[in-house]
Amino acid sequence: MKNFRSTPRTIAVGDVHGCNAALATLVAGLNLQPHDTLVALGDVIDRGPDSRDVILQLLALRERCRLVCIQGNHEQMLLDALDGRMAVQEWLIYGGAETLDSYGKGSGMLALEAEHVEFLRSWVDVYETDSHFFVHGNYLATRPLDRQPWRDLRWQSLKWHTPAAHICGKTAVVGHTSNKQGQILNLGHLICIDTYCHGGYWLTAFDSTSGRVWQANEGGEFREGQLPPIKSAGCIQFG
Ligand SMILES: [Mn+2]
């Protein structure tokens, strides 16, 4: 069979932020098989134009492969606003306004479909393979993965805290801290694939089983390559 892959892949996807066209282009280039695992690293909603369509696309992807979704700080804000733990207005300022507009211009919280909200509630904090672990943003290197504070997992920027290798010995794959030049960050023990798609750069997918990367943008461009060489933490250039 053409394009048949016998080795299951684990492919992480960085912060989509409502960029449905980029996600569609990226997924089309991945040739997903039912035994592949796609790990959405969170922040699939807010800021970009098509959050509702991104959620629909992810729901549909469950039929094509194994889908794991990690909750980002933006999904947390939506749920916190919905549940009264955060002022709705605050979420709207952080990009929630674009999400509500994707449900119809000028929509309120009631426009969020129940199936979509339940889907977002089901997302996890951490996903692990034998060699890698996947979180939205950051972690505490000396604390077990099942006891990480959500503030560190979902909110802490790599700009303020670049963690050492985690005690589990696995490589971290994260998003959240966007690289404003659209570059993947590879520190060896930590790989950040938030390459600022909603800011005009790339949506990145990374196969932790092979080191392959794929990128797509909102303009329909697609490219494939390898993970960049390891940099030391002192070389990080953030915009
Ligand atoms: Mn984030």
Residues whose N, C-alpha, C, O or C-beta is under 5 A from the ligand:
A	BS01	MN	D43 G72 N73 R154 H176
